[in-house]
Amino acid sequence: MKLFKNQWSNIIIAVIILAMIIPGTRKPIQIFVNKLLAFSPSVTSEEERESLVDYKWVLEKNNKDRLEFVDLKNKVVLVNFWATWCPPCIAEMPSFELLYRDYKDKVEFLFVSSEDHETVRGFLNRKNYSFPAYRPLSEAPDPLNGNTLPTTFLINKDGAIVIKKIGAADWNSESLRKTIDKLLLE
């Protein structure tokens, strides 16, 4: 019994490694681990914030409606670059859904994926997500760079990037909600 207690951490590591090797279990484990490690994103200090200079960006909504990013100027905007095949992206989606339900009439949410609309729509429907998905029709303006998935930006009404988060996060945290509430009052 004493031997088992001393080897507990080794056994856990061995089980995780085996689960990652066994076909069909890798993606669910990656999603689970990402959910465990997802914390609330940090706010960038005002001195270090980058700002949007250019709002030239055209997106296409899942229903084929076009969106001109310039129409979102002077609004609080959350932009998330993601993909249906990306485990960290999938891990943070439930927290985005909860945030979207409460803020959809106050914040502009742009979930941007380069995948075709049918793939994205099928994923969102299977998971019962209600947030809108977009596909870029032109290149995102600097400094919005979604080359690493997931990457999320929270932009204030003046176009300053208040949060830039690469990787999964808990987007339904109390601290993030306070940050958004503050931005909405500015």
Disulfide bonds with the S-S distance in Angstrom:
Cys86-Cys89 2.45
